[in-house]
Amino acid sequence: MSPVQKYAIGAGIVVLLTLILPLPGWVTLLVILGVIGAPVVGYFMLDPSQRERLKRARRRGIGR
């Protein structure tokens, strides 16, 4: 299982737990936005050259 799959499964579990637990709606929304939104915002903060470098690194596998 790749690291990306592990992160996706972990994020899904966190989102499901926040939806199941009786938390106020705004707390659930903050958790979901933090789990999904933080990596997306971080990616879009990169320069186009950095994004391309990240895509190349993902394609060939980091650390191989």
N, CA, C and O atoms as a GROMACS GRO file, in nm:
protein
  256
    1MET      N    1   0.085  -0.117   0.000
    1MET     CA    2   0.000   0.000   0.000
    1MET      C    3   0.090   0.124   0.000
    1MET      O    4   0.184   0.134   0.079
    2SER      N    5   0.060   0.217  -0.089
    2SER     CA    6   0.145   0.336  -0.102
    2SER      C    7   0.115   0.434   0.012
    2SER      O    8   0.009   0.428   0.073
    3PRO      N    9   0.209   0.524   0.039
    3PRO     CA   10   0.187   0.624   0.143
    3PRO      C   11   0.065   0.712   0.116
    3PRO      O   12  -0.005   0.751   0.209
    4VAL      N   13   0.039   0.742  -0.010
    4VAL     CA   14  -0.076   0.825  -0.043
    4VAL      C   15  -0.206   0.753  -0.006
    4VAL      O   16  -0.299   0.816   0.045
    5GLN      N   17  -0.212   0.624  -0.029
    5GLN     CA   18  -0.330   0.547   0.009
    5GLN      C   19  -0.348   0.545   0.160
    5GLN      O   20  -0.461   0.553   0.210
    6LYS      N   21  -0.239   0.534   0.233
    6LYS     CA   22  -0.247   0.535   0.379
    6LYS      C   23  -0.301   0.668   0.430
    6LYS      O   24  -0.384   0.670   0.520
    7TYR      N   25  -0.254   0.780   0.372
    7TYR     CA   26  -0.303   0.912   0.412
    7TYR      C   27  -0.451   0.927   0.379
    7TYR      O   28  -0.527   0.983   0.458
    8ALA      N   29  -0.492   0.877   0.263
    8ALA     CA   30  -0.632   0.888   0.223
    8ALA      C   31  -0.722   0.807   0.317
    8ALA      O   32  -0.830   0.854   0.355
    9ILE      N   33  -0.679   0.689   0.354
    9ILE     CA   34  -0.758   0.606   0.447
    9ILE      C   35  -0.765   0.673   0.584
    9ILE      O   36  -0.871   0.677   0.646
   10GLY      N   37  -0.653   0.725   0.631
   10GLY     CA   38  -0.651   0.795   0.760
   10GLY      C   39  -0.740   0.917   0.760
   10GLY      O   40  -0.812   0.941   0.857
   11ALA      N   41  -0.736   0.995   0.652
   11ALA     CA   42  -0.822   1.113   0.642
   11ALA      C   43  -0.968   1.073   0.639
   11ALA      O   44  -1.052   1.138   0.702
   12GLY      N   45  -1.001   0.965   0.568
   12GLY     CA   46  -1.139   0.918   0.564
   12GLY      C   47  -1.188   0.875   0.700
   12GLY      O   48  -1.302   0.902   0.736
   13ILE      N   49  -1.103   0.808   0.776
   13ILE     CA   50  -1.141   0.765   0.910
   13ILE      C   51  -1.166   0.885   1.001
   13ILE      O   52  -1.262   0.887   1.077
   14VAL      N   53  -1.078   0.986   0.992
   14VAL     CA   54  -1.096   1.106   1.074
   14VAL      C   55  -1.228   1.176   1.040
   14VAL      O   56  -1.302   1.218   1.129
   15VAL      N   57  -1.256   1.189   0.911
   15VAL     CA   58  -1.380   1.254   0.868
   15VAL      C   59  -1.501   1.175   0.916
   15VAL      O   60  -1.598   1.234   0.965
   16LEU      N   61  -1.498   1.043   0.904
   16LEU     CA   62  -1.610   0.961   0.950
   16LEU      C   63  -1.630   0.972   1.101
   16LEU      O   64  -1.744   0.980   1.148
   17LEU      N   65  -1.521   0.974   1.176
   17LEU     CA   66  -1.533   0.987   1.321
   17LEU      C   67  -1.594   1.120   1.360
   17LEU      O   68  -1.676   1.126   1.452
   18THR      N   69  -1.556   1.228   1.291
   18THR     CA   70  -1.613   1.357   1.326
   18THR      C   71  -1.760   1.366   1.288
   18THR      O   72  -1.837   1.439   1.351
   19LEU      N   73  -1.799   1.292   1.185
   19LEU     CA   74  -1.942   1.292   1.148
   19LEU      C   75  -2.025   1.205   1.243
   19LEU      O   76  -2.141   1.235   1.268
   20ILE      N   77  -1.964   1.098   1.296
   20ILE     CA   78  -2.037   1.007   1.384
   20ILE      C   79  -2.047   1.064   1.526
   20ILE      O   80  -2.152   1.055   1.590
   21LEU      N   81  -1.939   1.123   1.576
   21LEU     CA   82  -1.939   1.176   1.713
   21LEU      C   83  -2.032   1.296   1.723
   21LEU      O   84  -2.046   1.373   1.628
   22PRO      N   85  -2.096   1.312   1.838
   22PRO     CA   86  -2.190   1.424   1.855
   22PRO      C   87  -2.116   1.556   1.883
   22PRO      O   88  -2.124   1.609   1.994
   23LEU      N   89  -2.046   1.606   1.784
   23LEU     CA   90  -1.975   1.734   1.798
   23LEU      C   91  -2.059   1.844   1.735
   23LEU      O   92  -2.143   1.818   1.649
   24PRO      N   93  -2.038   1.968   1.778
   24PRO     CA   94  -2.108   2.078   1.712
   24PRO      C   95  -2.070   2.084   1.564
   24PRO      O   96  -1.961   2.043   1.525
   25GLY      N   97  -2.160   2.134   1.483
   25GLY     CA   98  -2.139   2.137   1.338
   25GLY      C   99  -2.015   2.213   1.296
   25GLY      O  100  -1.947   2.173   1.202
   26TRP      N  101  -1.984   2.323   1.366
   26TRP     CA  102  -1.868   2.402   1.326
   26TRP      C  103  -1.737   2.327   1.355
   26TRP      O  104  -1.640   2.345   1.282
   27VAL      N  105  -1.734   2.245   1.459
   27VAL     CA  106  -1.613   2.166   1.487
   27VAL      C  107  -1.592   2.062   1.378
   27VAL      O  108  -1.480   2.043   1.331
   28THR      N  109  -1.699   1.996   1.339
   28THR     CA  110  -1.692   1.897   1.232
   28THR      C  111  -1.644   1.962   1.103
   28THR      O  112  -1.559   1.907   1.033
   29LEU      N  113  -1.699   2.078   1.072
   29LEU     CA  114  -1.659   2.150   0.951
   29LEU      C  115  -1.511   2.188   0.955
   29LEU      O  116  -1.440   2.174   0.855
   30LEU      N  117  -1.463   2.234   1.070
   30LEU     CA  118  -1.321   2.270   1.083
   30LEU      C  119  -1.231   2.149   1.064
   30LEU      O  120  -1.127   2.159   0.998
   31VAL      N  121  -1.269   2.035   1.119
   31VAL     CA  122  -1.188   1.914   1.106
   31VAL      C  123  -1.183   1.870   0.960
   31VAL      O  124  -1.077   1.836   0.907
   32ILE      N  125  -1.299   1.869   0.895
   32ILE     CA  126  -1.304   1.826   0.755
   32ILE      C  127  -1.222   1.920   0.667
   32ILE      O  128  -1.147   1.874   0.581
   33LEU      N  129  -1.236   2.050   0.689
   33LEU     CA  130  -1.158   2.146   0.610
   33LEU      C  131  -1.008   2.133   0.639
   33LEU      O  132  -0.925   2.151   0.550
   34GLY      N  133  -0.974   2.102   0.763
   34GLY     CA  134  -0.833   2.085   0.798
   34GLY      C  135  -0.772   1.962   0.734
   34GLY      O  136  -0.657   1.965   0.690
   35VAL      N  137  -0.849   1.854   0.729
   35VAL     CA  138  -0.799   1.729   0.673
   35VAL      C  139  -0.789   1.739   0.521
   35VAL      O  140  -0.693   1.691   0.461
   36ILE      N  141  -0.888   1.800   0.459
   36ILE     CA  142  -0.892   1.806   0.313
   36ILE      C  143  -0.829   1.935   0.262
   36ILE      O  144  -0.754   1.934   0.164
   37GLY      N  145  -0.859   2.046   0.328
   37GLY     CA  146  -0.818   2.176   0.276
   37GLY      C  147  -0.671   2.208   0.294
   37GLY      O  148  -0.612   2.273   0.207
   38ALA      N  149  -0.610   2.166   0.403
   38ALA     CA  150  -0.471   2.202   0.430
   38ALA      C  151  -0.375   2.150   0.321
   38ALA      O  152  -0.294   2.229   0.273
   39PRO      N  153  -0.382   2.023   0.281
   39PRO     CA  154  -0.292   1.978   0.175
   39PRO      C  155  -0.319   2.048   0.041
   39PRO      O  156  -0.226   2.074  -0.035
   40VAL      N  157  -0.445   2.076   0.012
   40VAL     CA  158  -0.479   2.142  -0.114
   40VAL      C  159  -0.423   2.284  -0.116
   40VAL      O  160  -0.364   2.326  -0.216
   41VAL      N  161  -0.441   2.357  -0.007
   41VAL     CA  162  -0.388   2.493   0.001
   41VAL      C  163  -0.236   2.491  -0.007
   41VAL      O  164  -0.176   2.574  -0.074
   42GLY      N  165  -0.174   2.396   0.062
   42GLY     CA  166  -0.028   2.385   0.056
   42GLY      C  167   0.022   2.357  -0.084
   42GLY      O  168   0.124   2.412  -0.126
   43TYR      N  169  -0.049   2.273  -0.158
   43TYR     CA  170  -0.010   2.243  -0.296
   43TYR      C  171  -0.021   2.366  -0.384
   43TYR      O  172   0.068   2.394  -0.464
   44PHE      N  173  -0.130   2.441  -0.369
   44PHE     CA  174  -0.150   2.558  -0.454
   44PHE      C  175  -0.060   2.675  -0.416
   44PHE      O  176  -0.048   2.771  -0.492
   45MET      N  177   0.004   2.670  -0.298
   45MET     CA  178   0.098   2.774  -0.260
   45MET      C  179   0.234   2.754  -0.326
   45MET      O  180   0.318   2.844  -0.323
   46LEU      N  181   0.257   2.638  -0.386
   46LEU     CA  182   0.384   2.612  -0.453
   46LEU      C  183   0.391   2.687  -0.586
   46LEU      O  184   0.288   2.714  -0.649
   47ASP      N  185   0.514   2.721  -0.628
   47ASP     CA  186   0.534   2.777  -0.763
   47ASP      C  187   0.501   2.670  -0.865
   47ASP      O  188   0.499   2.551  -0.830
   48PRO      N  189   0.476   2.708  -0.988
   48PRO     CA  190   0.455   2.606  -1.092
   48PRO      C  191   0.576   2.513  -1.109
   48PRO      O  192   0.560   2.394  -1.135
   49SER      N  193   0.697   2.567  -1.093
   49SER     CA  194   0.816   2.480  -1.106
   49SER      C  195   0.823   2.380  -0.990
   49SER      O  196   0.864   2.266  -1.011
   50GLN      N  197   0.784   2.421  -0.870
   50GLN     CA  198   0.784   2.330  -0.756
   50GLN      C  199   0.677   2.222  -0.772
   50GLN      O  200   0.699   2.107  -0.736
   51ARG      N  201   0.562   2.261  -0.826
   51ARG     CA  202   0.456   2.162  -0.851
   51ARG      C  203   0.504   2.058  -0.951
   51ARG      O  204   0.480   1.938  -0.933
   52GLU      N  205   0.569   2.104  -1.056
   52GLU     CA  206   0.620   2.011  -1.157
   52GLU      C  207   0.723   1.917  -1.096
   52GLU      O  208   0.723   1.797  -1.125
   53ARG      N  209   0.811   1.969  -1.013
   53ARG     CA  210   0.912   1.886  -0.946
   53ARG      C  211   0.845   1.782  -0.856
   53ARG      O  212   0.888   1.667  -0.852
   54LEU      N  213   0.739   1.823  -0.785
   54LEU     CA  214   0.666   1.730  -0.700
   54LEU      C  215   0.598   1.621  -0.782
   54LEU      O  216   0.598   1.504  -0.742
   55LYS      N  217   0.541   1.658  -0.896
   55LYS     CA  218   0.478   1.559  -0.983
   55LYS      C  219   0.580   1.459  -1.034
   55LYS      O  220   0.553   1.339  -1.038
   56ARG      N  221   0.699   1.507  -1.074
   56ARG     CA  222   0.804   1.416  -1.120
   56ARG      C  223   0.847   1.322  -1.009
   56ARG      O  224   0.868   1.203  -1.032
   57ALA      N  225   0.862   1.375  -0.890
   57ALA     CA  226   0.905   1.293  -0.776
   57ALA      C  227   0.800   1.187  -0.744
   57ALA      O  228   0.834   1.073  -0.711
   58ARG      N  229   0.672   1.224  -0.753
   58ARG     CA  230   0.566   1.126  -0.727
   58ARG      C  231   0.563   1.017  -0.831
   58ARG      O  232   0.541   0.901  -0.799
   59ARG      N  233   0.587   1.055  -0.957
   59ARG     CA  234   0.582   0.957  -1.065
   59ARG      C  235   0.690   0.852  -1.050
   59ARG      O  236   0.664   0.734  -1.069
   60ARG      N  237   0.809   0.893  -1.017
   60ARG     CA  238   0.918   0.796  -1.009
   60ARG      C  239   0.929   0.732  -0.871
   60ARG      O  240   1.003   0.636  -0.854
   61GLY      N  241   0.856   0.784  -0.774
   61GLY     CA  242   0.858   0.724  -0.641
   61GLY      C  243   0.967   0.786  -0.555
   61GLY      O  244   1.086   0.770  -0.584
   62ILE      N  245   0.928   0.855  -0.451
   62ILE     CA  246   1.025   0.920  -0.364
   62ILE      C  247   1.102   0.816  -0.285
   62ILE      O  248   1.044   0.724  -0.227
   63GLY      N  249   1.233   0.830  -0.282
   63GLY     CA  250   1.318   0.741  -0.207
   63GLY      C  251   1.358   0.612  -0.277
   63GLY      O  252   1.417   0.524  -0.216
   64ARG      N  253   1.326   0.600  -0.404
   64ARG     CA  254   1.364   0.479  -0.476
   64ARG      C  255   1.489   0.502  -0.555
   64ARG      O  256   1.538   0.411  -0.622
   0.00000   0.00000   0.00000
